Amino acid sequence: EGLRRTNTGAVLSALRRLGPSTRAELAKHTGLAKATVGVIVADLEASGAVAEEGSRPGVRGRPGRPVSLRGARFVALGLELNVDYVSAVVLDLAGGVVSSSSRPGGTSDDLGDLARTALEDHVGPDSTLVGTTLALPGLVRGDDQTVAWAPNLHVDWTGLADTLGSLVPGRRIAISNDANCAAYAESHHGAARGVAHALYLTGTVGIGAGIVQDGELMRGGAGFAGEVGHMPVGDSSALCGCGRRGCWEASIGLHAMLSAVGMSELDTPLRTAEAVAARAATDADVRAGLERVGRSVGLGIAMLSSVLDPEVVVMGGYFAPLGDLVLEPARRTLDERLASAVQVRPDLRPSTLGILAAALGAAEQAFGPVFSGDLDLGA
């Protein structure tokens, strides 16, 4: 039974990666016998997970009948609870976004209201919710359940547990770090798609990183890899939300950026950054403040590049609307600080997924047990 689930997961994963494929093509890419693939495809057709498309010529002239994932039958819910906003994404088995929404707020009630709306509107009698993952800005242990440390998130943890339990009674809701989720989304849907080694940096009140190698997250020994916001980089006197001074987050986080440009925060990081970018077009002082932030960004990325050697660094959150206002000084600083000319400067790219990146990645991670074979779609 375990082998059957593993083989089924391999076929589903191949279909997600390759798109419509014949049974012969699936056998080639999975290493399974064509007869085994035929049995698996038949079971998946019966469950509504795949469907045949029109025939096309085979290698030896016989028509092959491609099969493809049917998105609507199985869906996953991804959620994000951050300091000042909540987000929800419903994703289908084929990787299509069924719905996505975000709104200001940062409480368990805000999250619960948004999640219930997403479930009521987009998960009905003709669809099955295979999993739910919640992204949070904090350290989450390897059990995907225990929040070990979240200094910027001030929520009633008991109330949050009650909210999660009421969303899908009797079903386990996984918890994941927001930067990891966003990195996973960018690797599968966004600016790092097709990149073998990528680093994602959040740009909200907190600063975190997600590290992706060949499409999979690198989480470290305890699951805490990527907690870069508290590296001692930047202004050594700046007070961080964790209570210490000199953290990178205290120099490049959203509040630090606003302090540098002398502007106030709006209801979400993206709206705030859009307002700053608009002001920068006519205000030299704002541009100078962003220049200073960009240099601090580049200093930290230089350290990370020397350790991780990423091909691409995706800048998420508030960094994306600011674009080259921050990225150009970051690139210059990065060039100055790389130790050797043989080191290749990573390509700094703004996120293409915006504020929904973490929720999208959370939904994608909720499908993980399906593609690994740990969860049977027929169960």
Long-range contacts (C-beta under 8 A, 24 or more apart in sequence): 2-373, 4-40, 5-373, 5-374, 5-375, 5-376, 6-372, 6-373, 7-32, 7-36, 7-40, 7-373, 8-40, 8-43, 8-44, 8-373, 8-376, 8-377, 9-370, 9-371, 9-372, 9-373, 9-374, 10-373, 11-37, 11-40, 11-41, 11-44, 12-44, 12-49, 12-69, 12-93, 12-370, 12-371, 12-377, 13-371, 15-50, 15-67, 15-68, 15-69, 16-69, 16-93, 16-94, 16-95, 16-371, 19-68, 20-53, 20-66, 20-67, 20-68, 21-66, 21-67, 21-68, 22-56, 22-58, 22-64, 22-65, 22-66, 22-67, 23-64, 23-65, 23-67, 24-58, 24-59, 24-64, 25-64, 25-66, 26-67, 41-67, 43-378, 44-377, 46-378, 47-73, 47-377, 47-378, 48-73, 48-74, 49-73, 49-74, 49-93, 49-377, 68-94, 69-93, 69-94, 69-95, 70-94, 71-95, 71-96, 71-98, 72-98, 72-126, 72-127, 73-126, 73-127, 73-128, 74-127, 74-128, 74-130, 74-370, 74-377, 75-122, 75-123, 75-127, 75-128, 75-129, 75-130, 76-129, 76-130, 76-131, 76-132, 76-133, 76-363, 76-364, 76-366, 76-367, 77-115, 77-118, 77-119, 77-123, 77-129, 77-131, 77-132, 77-133, 77-363, 77-366, 78-132, 78-133, 78-135, 78-181, 78-358, 78-359, 78-360, 78-361, 78-362, 78-363, 78-364, 78-365, 78-366, 79-111, 79-114, 79-115, 79-132, 79-133, 79-134, 79-135, 79-359, 79-362, 80-134, 80-135, 80-136, 80-178, 80-181, 80-358, 80-359, 80-362, 81-106, 81-108, 81-110, 81-111, 81-134, 81-135, 81-136, 81-153, 81-155, 81-160, 82-106, 82-136, 82-137, 82-153, 82-178, 82-204, 82-205, 82-358, 83-137, 83-152, 83-153, 83-204, 83-205, 83-206, 84-204, 84-205, 84-265, 84-267, 84-268, 84-269, 85-267, 85-268, 85-269, 85-355, 86-110, 86-111, 86-114, 87-114, 87-355, 87-356, 87-358, 87-359, 88-114, 88-115, 88-117, 88-118, 88-359, 89-118, 89-356, 89-359, 89-360, 89-362, 89-363, 90-118, 90-122, 90-123, 90-363, 91-360, 91-363, 91-364, 91-366, 91-367, 93-130, 93-367, 93-370, 95-188, 95-189, 95-364, 97-360, 98-122, 100-356, 100-359, 100-360, 102-268, 102-355, 102-356, 102-359, 104-267, 104-268, 106-153, 106-154, 106-155, 107-155, 107-156, 108-155, 108-156, 108-159, 108-160, 108-162, 108-163, 109-159, 109-163, 111-160, 111-163, 112-163, 112-166, 112-167, 115-167, 116-167, 119-167, 119-168, 128-377, 129-168, 129-171, 130-366, 130-367, 130-369, 130-370, 130-375, 130-377, 131-171, 131-174, 131-366, 131-367, 131-368, 131-369, 131-370, 131-375, 132-167, 132-168, 132-171, 132-173, 132-174, 132-366, 133-173, 133-174, 133-175, 133-176, 133-181, 133-362, 133-363, 133-365, 133-366, 134-164, 134-173, 134-174, 134-175, 134-176, 134-362, 135-175, 135-176, 135-177, 135-178, 135-180, 135-181, 135-182, 135-358, 135-359, 135-361, 135-362, 136-175, 136-176, 136-177, 136-178, 137-177, 137-178, 137-179, 137-202, 137-204, 137-205, 137-206, 137-208, 138-177, 139-177, 139-223, 139-224, 139-227, 140-175, 140-176, 140-177, 140-223, 141-222, 141-223, 141-224, 142-219, 142-222, 142-223, 144-174, 144-175, 144-176, 145-172, 145-174, 145-175, 146-175, 147-175, 148-224, 151-206, 151-241, 151-242, 151-243, 152-205, 152-206, 152-241, 174-365, 174-366, 176-361, 176-362, 176-365, 177-208, 177-210, 177-223, 177-226, 178-202, 178-208, 178-358, 179-208, 179-209, 179-210, 179-226, 179-358, 180-210, 180-217, 180-219, 180-226, 180-361, 181-210, 181-357, 181-358, 181-359, 181-360, 181-361, 181-362, 181-364, 181-365, 182-210, 182-316, 182-351, 182-353, 182-357, 182-358, 182-361, 183-209, 183-210, 183-211, 183-212, 183-217, 183-226, 183-314, 183-361, 184-210, 184-212, 184-217, 184-361, 184-364, 184-365, 185-353, 185-357, 185-358, 185-360, 185-361, 185-364, 186-212, 186-314, 186-316, 186-351, 186-352, 186-353, 186-357, 186-361, 187-212, 187-215, 188-215, 188-361, 188-364, 189-353, 189-360, 189-364, 190-314, 190-351, 190-352, 190-353, 190-357, 191-312, 191-314, 191-349, 191-350, 191-351, 191-352, 191-353, 192-312, 192-314, 192-349, 195-311, 195-312, 196-311, 197-308, 197-309, 197-310, 197-311, 197-312, 198-310, 198-311, 198-312, 198-313, 198-314, 199-304, 199-308, 199-310, 199-312, 199-313, 199-314, 199-346, 200-313, 200-314, 200-316, 200-351, 201-228, 201-301, 201-313, 201-314, 201-315, 201-316, 201-319, 202-316, 202-317, 202-358, 203-253, 203-254, 203-269, 203-273, 203-315, 203-316, 203-317, 203-318, 203-319, 203-320, 204-253, 204-254, 204-269, 204-317, 204-318, 205-241, 205-253, 205-254, 205-255, 205-269, 206-241, 206-249, 206-253, 207-248, 207-249, 207-252, 207-253, 209-304, 211-308, 211-310, 228-300, 228-304, 229-253, 231-300, 231-303, 233-296, 233-299, 233-300, 233-303, 234-296, 234-299, 234-300, 235-296, 248-296, 248-300, 251-293, 251-296, 252-293, 252-296, 252-297, 252-300, 254-317, 254-318, 256-293, 257-289, 257-290, 257-293, 257-318, 260-289, 260-290, 260-292, 260-293, 261-285, 261-286, 261-289, 261-290, 262-286, 262-289, 268-355, 269-317, 269-318, 269-355, 270-317, 270-318, 270-320, 270-321, 270-354, 270-355, 272-318, 273-317, 273-318, 273-319, 273-320, 273-321, 273-322, 274-321, 276-318, 276-321, 276-322, 277-321, 277-322, 277-323, 277-325, 280-322, 280-325, 287-325, 290-322, 290-325, 290-326, 290-329, 291-329, 292-329, 293-326, 293-329, 294-325, 294-326, 294-327, 294-328, 294-329, 294-330, 294-333, 295-329, 295-330, 295-332, 295-333, 297-326, 297-327, 297-329, 297-330, 297-333, 298-329, 298-330, 298-331, 298-332, 298-333, 298-334, 298-336, 298-337, 299-333, 299-337, 301-330, 301-334, 301-346, 301-348, 302-333, 302-334, 302-337, 302-338, 303-337, 305-334, 305-338, 305-343, 305-345, 305-346, 306-338, 306-339, 306-343, 309-343, 309-344, 309-346, 310-346, 311-346, 311-347, 312-346, 312-347, 312-348, 312-349, 313-346, 313-347, 313-348, 313-349, 314-349, 314-350, 314-351, 315-348, 315-349, 315-350, 315-351, 316-351, 316-353, 316-357, 317-351, 317-355, 319-350, 319-351, 320-350, 320-351, 320-352, 320-354, 323-350
